[in-house]
Amino acid sequence: MFRIKRMDIFILQSFVPLFMMTFCICLFIVLMQFLWRYIDELVGKGLGVDVICELFFYAAVTFVPMALPLAILLASLMTFGNLGEQFELTAMKASGISLLRTMAPLIVLMVMIATGAFFFQNDILPVAQTKMWTLLYSMRQKSPELEIPEGVFYDQIPGYNLFVQEKNRDTGVLYEVMIYDVSKGFENSSIILADSGKMSITPDKTHLFLRLWNGESFENLRDARAGNSRNVPYRRESFDLKEIMLKFDTNFNRMDEQGMRNQYVGKNMAELQATIDSVGARVDSLGNIYGSALREYPYLGVRTYTTRTDTANVRVSVRRPDVALEHPFNVDSLFRGSSSGLRLNYLNQGLAKAQRMRQEYEYKSLAMADDLKSLRRHAIELQKKFTLSFACIIFFFIGAPLGAIIRKGGLGTPLVISVFLFIFYYIIDNMGYKLARDGKWEVWEGMWLSAAVLLPLGVFFTYKAVNDSAVFNKDAYLNFFRKFFGVSEVRHVEMKELVMDELDPAVAVERLEKLKMEVAAYLSVNPSKQNYIDYWLRGYDRDSLHRLRDEIESDVDYISNSREKMVVLKLMDMPILRSLWFQQPSTRKWLSWTMIVIFPLGLAVWFYGRKTQQRLRDELHTVSKVSDQLIELIAPQLP
C-alpha cells in the first residue's frame, strides 16, 4: 500500500515554496514584457486604475502558459541543487534511496500540475484571452486625453489640426489659436484664426466646446457650384466671439466580446474541433469543385473529361480519348492568312482571356489560402492544449536531474542555466510555430518540435544523474583531451610513513634491468620513422605499449616502498607513458586503406602522428635513463 513518508513531505516542502516564488517572478517578468510592448497604447488616455488592473489581471492569466514551464525548471533546479549542495542527496543515496525514488513525490505533483494545466488551457485560458484582447482593442480605440502642446500642431482630434502658440496654465486661456478643419476633405477645408480662446469638455465627455475671441475664419464652398470650375467660391468672416462644438468622445467604450469569442483564441477543444471540421469540409468541397472545373474545361476545343447521365440518373465522369490531329496545327498560317487588324485582335483576345483566367484562379487561391490559414490557426490552438502539459513534465525531468548533477543552490547558477534552456526552448518552439502557421510543416510537427528536441535532453540528464555521471565535471573533459592530444602528465610520488612490503634491492635492480630490456625491444620493433603507408597499416603497437606501461607502473609502485629519499624523488622523473590514438590510428585494413586514399586528411594525421611517436620514443629513452640512475642509487644497498 502506498504511504506518504516523511522524506516525501520533506521534498514537497522544499519544492513548493520555491515553485510559488519562481512562478511569481517569471509571471512578473512576462508581464513587464507585455507592459513595455503596449505602453504606448495605454499612456495618455486617462484610463482608470480599475481598467488597468483588469487588463493586467487577464494578461497575467493569459501568460501563465509561458511562465509555468520556466518556473518548474527553475524551482526543480534550485531544489535539487540545494539538496546536492547540502549533501542530503548523498545521504539519501547512501541509505539506498535512488534519485528516482527521491523525485517520486514531485513526479506525482508534476502529473497533477500538467493535468491542471490542460484544463486551464481548455476552460480558463480562452475566456481570459477573449477578455484581454477585447479590453486591449477597446483601449486602442479610446481617444487620448486632451493635452494641447505649445508651438506645435496637435492632430489627436479626428478631422482637425490645432495650433496654439502659448497657453496660460492657471486660467486655461489659449493664445494665437489656429484651427484647420479637414473633416469634410482637404478641398472643403476651413481655417479659423483667433487671438485667444478657451477649451472645455461637455459633461457627457462626447464633445469638445471651444470659445474663441477676436479672429477670422476662411472656408471653401466648392460644393456650392457644380462642375470642376477652377474658380472656387469661399466665405470669410470676422468675429469677436465664436463658439464651436467638435465631436470628441473621451469616454472608454468596451467592445463586444462576441467578435473575439469567435476567434481561435476564445475557443475550447470542442469548439476548435468543430471549426476545424467545418472549415476542412468547406476546403475539401471547394477543392473538388475547382478540380472538376479544371478537368472539364476545354483546352483548344478538346475536353479531357465529359459528364453524362446513365440510366440510373447518376452523373458520372467518363474519360474521352485524346483527339489526334492528322497534322500539327500551324499557328503561323493563321496569322499569315489574316490582316494586321485581325492578327492584333487575336492577340488582344488571347491576352485578355489569359488575364481573366489568371485573375480568376488568383481569387480562388486567395479564398482557399484564407480558409487554410484559419484551419491551421485553429489546429495550432488545439495542439497548444496538450503541449503545455507535456512541456511542464519535460522541464521537470531536465531541471531536477540537472540540479542533482550541478549541486549548486540559490538563484545564481540555476537562474543562468534556466534562462539559457528556456531561451533555447522558446526559439525552437517559436520556429516550429511559424513553420506550422505558414503551412511549411504539418501543424503537429511544428507544435511538437520543441518537445521532440527537449525530450532526449531530459532523458539524457535523468540517466546521467541516476548513474552519478560527471556530466559537468570539467576535469573529466580536460583529462580526455589531455589524453587524446598527448599532453604530458607529471608523476607525483611521496615517501610512505608506513611500508607494508619492504623493498628488496636485488629484486628492484632485477626488475629495472628487465624493464630496460623491454624498452629496448619495443624501440627496436617500432622504427623511429615510419613512412605514410607503414604508419596507416602498422603504426606503433599499442597492446605492447599497454603492457610496458603497466610494468612501469608496477615497478614504480614497488620501488616507492624504499626508505631512501633520493630513490623516491628519482621516481618522480619516471615518465607516465600515454597510449594515444595517433600512435596507431587503425587496426582495420579497410579503414587504413580508406585513409590512405583520402590523401589530404590522412597526410595531416600522419604528420601529427609522427610527432606523437617521436615523443613516445623520447619518453622511453627517459625510462631507460631513469632506470640506470635508480640502479646506481639502489646498488650500494645490495649485500
GIUR-V457834 format. One record per residue. SS is DSSP state (H for helix, E for strand, C for the rest). OMEGA is omega in radians with two decimals (999 if undefined). Layout:
BEGIN
ss=SS omega=OMEGA
ss=SS omega=OMEGA
END
This chain:
BEGIN
ss=C omega=-3.11
ss=C omega=3.10
ss=C omega=3.07
ss=C omega=-3.10
ss=C omega=-3.11
ss=H omega=3.12
ss=H omega=3.11
ss=H omega=3.11
ss=H omega=3.13
ss=H omega=3.13
ss=H omega=3.14
ss=H omega=3.11
ss=H omega=3.09
ss=H omega=-3.02
ss=H omega=-2.96
ss=H omega=3.10
ss=H omega=3.10
ss=H omega=3.14
ss=H omega=3.12
ss=H omega=3.14
ss=H omega=-3.12
ss=H omega=3.10
ss=H omega=3.11
ss=H omega=3.13
ss=H omega=-3.12
ss=H omega=3.12
ss=H omega=3.10
ss=H omega=-3.13
ss=H omega=-3.13
ss=H omega=3.06
ss=H omega=3.07
ss=H omega=3.08
ss=H omega=3.08
ss=H omega=-3.13
ss=H omega=-3.14
ss=H omega=-3.13
ss=H omega=-3.05
ss=H omega=-3.10
ss=H omega=-3.11
ss=H omega=-3.10
ss=H omega=-3.11
ss=C omega=-3.04
ss=C omega=3.02
ss=C omega=-3.13
ss=C omega=3.07
ss=C omega=-3.13
ss=C omega=3.13
ss=C omega=3.13
ss=H omega=-3.14
ss=H omega=3.14
ss=H omega=3.12
ss=H omega=3.12
ss=H omega=3.11
ss=H omega=3.11
ss=H omega=-3.13
ss=H omega=3.09
ss=H omega=3.13
ss=H omega=3.08
ss=H omega=3.11
ss=H omega=3.10
ss=H omega=-3.12
ss=H omega=-3.07
ss=C omega=3.06
ss=H omega=3.12
ss=H omega=3.10
ss=H omega=-3.08
ss=H omega=-3.03
ss=H omega=3.13
ss=H omega=3.13
ss=H omega=3.11
ss=H omega=3.10
ss=H omega=3.13
ss=H omega=-3.10
ss=H omega=-3.13
ss=H omega=3.12
ss=H omega=3.07
ss=H omega=-3.12
ss=H omega=-3.10
ss=H omega=-3.09
ss=H omega=3.00
ss=H omega=3.08
ss=H omega=3.12
ss=H omega=3.11
ss=H omega=-3.12
ss=H omega=3.13
ss=C omega=3.07
ss=C omega=3.09
ss=H omega=3.04
ss=H omega=3.10
ss=H omega=3.12
ss=H omega=3.11
ss=H omega=3.11
ss=H omega=3.09
ss=H omega=3.10
ss=C omega=3.13
ss=C omega=-3.14
ss=C omega=-3.11
ss=C omega=3.13
ss=H omega=3.13
ss=H omega=3.08
ss=H omega=3.07
ss=H omega=-3.14
ss=H omega=-3.01
ss=H omega=-3.14
ss=H omega=3.12
ss=H omega=3.05
ss=H omega=3.08
ss=H omega=3.12
ss=H omega=3.14
ss=H omega=3.09
ss=H omega=3.11
ss=H omega=3.12
ss=H omega=3.12
ss=H omega=3.10
ss=H omega=3.08
ss=H omega=3.11
ss=H omega=3.11
ss=H omega=3.13
ss=H omega=3.06
ss=H omega=3.12
ss=H omega=-3.03
ss=H omega=-2.99
ss=H omega=-3.02
ss=H omega=-3.05
ss=H omega=3.11
ss=H omega=3.13
ss=H omega=-3.13
ss=H omega=3.12
ss=H omega=3.11
ss=H omega=-3.11
ss=H omega=-3.12
ss=H omega=-3.10
ss=H omega=3.07
ss=H omega=3.13
ss=H omega=-3.13
ss=H omega=3.10
ss=H omega=3.09
ss=H omega=3.10
ss=H omega=3.10
ss=H omega=-3.10
ss=H omega=-3.10
ss=C omega=3.11
ss=C omega=3.12
ss=C omega=3.06
ss=C omega=-3.09
ss=C omega=3.11
ss=C omega=-3.05
ss=C omega=3.10
ss=C omega=3.13
ss=C omega=2.99
ss=C omega=3.12
ss=C omega=3.11
ss=E omega=3.13
ss=E omega=-3.02
ss=C omega=-3.12
ss=C omega=3.04
ss=C omega=-3.07
ss=C omega=3.08
ss=C omega=-3.08
ss=E omega=2.98
ss=E omega=-3.01
ss=E omega=3.12
ss=E omega=3.11
ss=E omega=-3.13
ss=E omega=-3.08
ss=E omega=3.09
ss=E omega=3.11
ss=C omega=-3.05
ss=C omega=3.13
ss=C omega=-3.10
ss=C omega=-3.10
ss=C omega=-3.13
ss=E omega=3.13
ss=E omega=-3.12
ss=E omega=-3.14
ss=E omega=-3.06
ss=E omega=3.08
ss=E omega=-3.09
ss=E omega=3.04
ss=E omega=3.13
ss=E omega=3.13
ss=C omega=-3.12
ss=C omega=3.12
ss=C omega=-3.11
ss=C omega=-3.10
ss=H omega=-3.13
ss=H omega=-3.14
ss=H omega=-3.10
ss=C omega=3.09
ss=E omega=-3.09
ss=E omega=3.12
ss=E omega=3.08
ss=E omega=-3.13
ss=E omega=3.10
ss=E omega=-3.11
ss=E omega=-3.14
ss=E omega=3.12
ss=E omega=-3.01
ss=E omega=3.10
ss=E omega=3.14
ss=E omega=3.10
ss=C omega=-3.10
ss=C omega=3.13
ss=C omega=3.08
ss=C omega=3.12
ss=C omega=-3.12
ss=E omega=3.11
ss=E omega=-3.08
ss=E omega=3.13
ss=E omega=3.04
ss=E omega=-3.04
ss=E omega=3.13
ss=E omega=3.00
ss=E omega=-3.13
ss=E omega=3.11
ss=E omega=3.07
ss=E omega=-3.14
ss=E omega=-3.06
ss=E omega=3.02
ss=E omega=3.12
ss=C omega=-3.09
ss=H omega=-3.10
ss=H omega=-3.11
ss=H omega=-3.13
ss=C omega=3.11
ss=C omega=3.09
ss=C omega=-3.10
ss=C omega=-3.12
ss=C omega=3.13
ss=C omega=3.10
ss=C omega=-3.07
ss=C omega=3.09
ss=C omega=3.14
ss=E omega=3.13
ss=E omega=-3.13
ss=E omega=-3.13
ss=E omega=3.03
ss=E omega=-3.06
ss=E omega=2.99
ss=E omega=3.11
ss=E omega=3.13
ss=E omega=-3.14
ss=E omega=-3.07
ss=E omega=3.07
ss=E omega=3.14
ss=E omega=3.11
ss=E omega=-3.11
ss=C omega=-3.06
ss=C omega=3.12
ss=C omega=3.11
ss=C omega=3.06
ss=C omega=-3.10
ss=C omega=-3.14
ss=C omega=3.06
ss=C omega=3.09
ss=C omega=-3.11
ss=H omega=-3.05
ss=H omega=3.12
ss=H omega=3.09
ss=H omega=3.13
ss=H omega=3.13
ss=C omega=3.10
ss=C omega=-3.08
ss=H omega=-3.12
ss=H omega=-3.08
ss=H omega=-3.08
ss=C omega=3.04
ss=C omega=-3.04
ss=H omega=-3.10
ss=H omega=-3.14
ss=H omega=3.09
ss=H omega=-3.14
ss=H omega=3.10
ss=H omega=3.11
ss=H omega=3.12
ss=H omega=-3.14
ss=H omega=-3.09
ss=H omega=-3.14
ss=H omega=3.10
ss=H omega=3.09
ss=H omega=3.12
ss=H omega=3.12
ss=H omega=3.12
ss=H omega=-3.14
ss=H omega=3.11
ss=H omega=3.10
ss=H omega=3.10
ss=H omega=3.13
ss=H omega=3.14
ss=H omega=3.11
ss=H omega=3.10
ss=H omega=3.12
ss=H omega=3.11
ss=H omega=-3.12
ss=H omega=-3.04
ss=H omega=-3.12
ss=C omega=-3.12
ss=C omega=3.06
ss=E omega=-3.09
ss=C omega=3.09
ss=C omega=-3.10
ss=E omega=3.09
ss=C omega=3.06
ss=C omega=3.13
ss=E omega=3.04
ss=E omega=-3.07
ss=E omega=3.10
ss=E omega=3.12
ss=E omega=-3.12
ss=C omega=-3.06
ss=C omega=-3.13
ss=C omega=-3.12
ss=C omega=3.10
ss=C omega=-3.14
ss=E omega=3.13
ss=E omega=3.12
ss=E omega=-3.12
ss=E omega=-3.13
ss=E omega=3.10
ss=C omega=3.10
ss=C omega=3.12
ss=C omega=3.12
ss=C omega=-3.13
ss=C omega=3.09
ss=C omega=3.13
ss=C omega=3.13
ss=C omega=3.08
ss=C omega=-3.12
ss=C omega=-3.11
ss=C omega=-3.12
ss=H omega=-3.11
ss=H omega=3.14
ss=H omega=3.11
ss=H omega=3.13
ss=H omega=-3.14
ss=H omega=-3.12
ss=C omega=-3.11
ss=C omega=3.09
ss=C omega=-3.12
ss=H omega=3.11
ss=H omega=3.11
ss=H omega=3.14
ss=H omega=3.11
ss=H omega=3.11
ss=H omega=3.09
ss=H omega=-3.12
ss=H omega=-3.14
ss=H omega=3.12
ss=H omega=3.11
ss=H omega=3.13
ss=H omega=3.14
ss=H omega=3.13
ss=H omega=3.11
ss=H omega=3.12
ss=H omega=3.10
ss=H omega=3.12
ss=H omega=3.12
ss=H omega=3.13
ss=H omega=3.13
ss=H omega=-3.14
ss=H omega=3.05
ss=H omega=3.10
ss=H omega=3.12
ss=H omega=-3.14
ss=H omega=3.10
ss=H omega=3.11
ss=H omega=3.09
ss=H omega=-3.12
ss=H omega=3.11
ss=H omega=3.12
ss=H omega=3.13
ss=H omega=3.10
ss=H omega=3.10
ss=H omega=3.12
ss=H omega=-3.14
ss=H omega=3.14
ss=H omega=3.11
ss=H omega=3.11
ss=H omega=3.09
ss=H omega=3.14
ss=H omega=3.09
ss=H omega=3.13
ss=H omega=3.13
ss=H omega=3.11
ss=H omega=-3.09
ss=H omega=-3.03
ss=H omega=3.13
ss=H omega=-3.14
ss=H omega=-3.14
ss=H omega=3.13
ss=H omega=3.11
ss=H omega=-3.13
ss=H omega=-3.14
ss=H omega=-3.13
ss=H omega=3.07
ss=H omega=-3.13
ss=H omega=2.94
ss=H omega=-3.04
ss=H omega=-3.08
ss=H omega=3.10
ss=H omega=3.14
ss=H omega=3.06
ss=H omega=3.10
ss=H omega=3.14
ss=H omega=-3.07
ss=H omega=3.13
ss=C omega=3.08
ss=C omega=3.14
ss=C omega=3.14
ss=C omega=-3.10
ss=C omega=-3.03
ss=H omega=-3.10
ss=H omega=3.11
ss=H omega=-3.13
ss=H omega=3.13
ss=H omega=-3.12
ss=H omega=-3.13
ss=H omega=-3.14
ss=H omega=3.13
ss=H omega=-3.13
ss=H omega=-3.11
ss=H omega=3.07
ss=H omega=3.09
ss=H omega=3.11
ss=H omega=-3.10
ss=H omega=3.13
ss=H omega=3.14
ss=H omega=-3.12
ss=H omega=3.13
ss=H omega=3.09
ss=H omega=3.10
ss=H omega=3.11
ss=H omega=-3.12
ss=H omega=3.09
ss=H omega=3.11
ss=H omega=-3.13
ss=H omega=-3.12
ss=C omega=3.10
ss=C omega=3.13
ss=C omega=3.03
ss=C omega=2.96
ss=C omega=-3.06
ss=H omega=-3.10
ss=H omega=3.10
ss=H omega=-3.13
ss=H omega=-3.07
ss=H omega=3.13
ss=C omega=3.14
ss=H omega=-3.13
ss=H omega=3.11
ss=H omega=3.13
ss=H omega=3.13
ss=H omega=-3.06
ss=H omega=-3.13
ss=H omega=3.07
ss=H omega=3.11
ss=H omega=3.09
ss=H omega=3.10
ss=H omega=-3.13
ss=H omega=-3.12
ss=H omega=3.12
ss=H omega=3.13
ss=H omega=-3.13
ss=H omega=-3.13
ss=H omega=3.12
ss=H omega=-3.13
ss=C omega=3.09
ss=C omega=3.12
ss=C omega=-3.13
ss=C omega=-3.10
ss=C omega=-3.06
ss=C omega=3.06
ss=C omega=-3.06
ss=H omega=3.14
ss=H omega=3.12
ss=H omega=3.13
ss=H omega=3.10
ss=H omega=3.11
ss=H omega=3.13
ss=H omega=-3.13
ss=H omega=3.10
ss=H omega=3.12
ss=H omega=-3.09
ss=H omega=-3.10
ss=H omega=3.01
ss=C omega=3.08
ss=C omega=-3.04
ss=C omega=3.06
ss=C omega=-3.13
ss=C omega=3.13
ss=C omega=3.09
ss=C omega=3.12
ss=C omega=-3.14
ss=C omega=3.07
ss=C omega=3.13
ss=C omega=3.10
ss=C omega=3.13
ss=C omega=-3.10
ss=C omega=3.14
ss=C omega=-3.10
ss=C omega=-3.09
ss=C omega=-3.13
ss=C omega=3.01
ss=C omega=-3.09
ss=H omega=-3.12
ss=H omega=3.13
ss=H omega=-3.13
ss=H omega=3.13
ss=H omega=3.14
ss=H omega=-3.14
ss=H omega=3.12
ss=H omega=3.09
ss=H omega=3.09
ss=H omega=3.13
ss=H omega=3.12
ss=H omega=3.13
ss=H omega=-3.13
ss=H omega=3.07
ss=H omega=3.12
ss=H omega=3.12
ss=H omega=3.14
ss=H omega=3.13
ss=H omega=-3.14
ss=H omega=-3.13
ss=H omega=-3.11
ss=C omega=-3.05
ss=C omega=-3.09
ss=C omega=-3.11
ss=C omega=3.11
ss=C omega=3.10
ss=C omega=-3.02
ss=H omega=-3.10
ss=H omega=-3.12
ss=H omega=-3.13
ss=H omega=-3.08
ss=H omega=-3.11
ss=H omega=-3.09
ss=C omega=-3.06
ss=C omega=3.07
ss=C omega=-3.08
ss=C omega=-3.10
ss=H omega=3.08
ss=H omega=3.08
ss=H omega=3.12
ss=H omega=3.10
ss=H omega=3.13
ss=H omega=3.12
ss=H omega=3.10
ss=H omega=3.12
ss=H omega=3.13
ss=H omega=3.09
ss=H omega=-3.13
ss=H omega=3.10
ss=H omega=3.13
ss=H omega=3.11
ss=H omega=3.13
ss=H omega=-3.14
ss=H omega=-3.08
ss=H omega=3.11
ss=C omega=3.06
ss=C omega=-3.11
ss=C omega=3.09
ss=C omega=3.10
ss=C omega=-3.09
ss=H omega=-3.13
ss=H omega=3.11
ss=H omega=-3.13
ss=H omega=3.12
ss=H omega=3.14
ss=H omega=3.11
ss=H omega=3.13
ss=C omega=3.08
ss=C omega=3.14
ss=C omega=-3.10
ss=C omega=3.00
ss=C omega=-3.08
ss=C omega=-3.13
ss=C omega=3.08
ss=C omega=-3.05
ss=C omega=3.10
ss=H omega=-3.08
ss=H omega=3.14
ss=H omega=3.05
ss=C omega=-2.95
ss=C omega=-3.08
ss=C omega=3.02
ss=C omega=3.14
ss=C omega=-3.06
ss=H omega=-3.09
ss=H omega=3.11
ss=H omega=3.13
ss=H omega=3.14
ss=H omega=3.08
ss=H omega=3.12
ss=H omega=3.07
ss=H omega=-3.14
ss=H omega=3.10
ss=C omega=-2.91
ss=H omega=-3.08
ss=H omega=-3.13
ss=H omega=-3.14
ss=H omega=3.14
ss=H omega=3.12
ss=H omega=3.11
ss=H omega=-3.14
ss=H omega=3.12
ss=H omega=-3.14
ss=H omega=3.11
ss=H omega=3.08
ss=H omega=3.13
ss=H omega=3.12
ss=H omega=3.08
ss=H omega=3.12
ss=H omega=3.08
ss=H omega=3.09
ss=H omega=3.12
ss=H omega=3.09
ss=H omega=3.11
ss=H omega=3.11
ss=H omega=3.05
ss=H omega=3.09
ss=H omega=3.08
ss=H omega=3.12
ss=H omega=-3.13
ss=H omega=3.14
ss=H omega=3.09
ss=H omega=3.09
ss=H omega=3.14
ss=H omega=3.09
ss=H omega=3.10
ss=H omega=3.12
ss=H omega=3.14
ss=H omega=-3.09
ss=H omega=-3.05
ss=H omega=3.13
ss=C omega=-3.13
ss=C omega=-3.12
ss=C omega=-3.14
ss=C omega=999
END
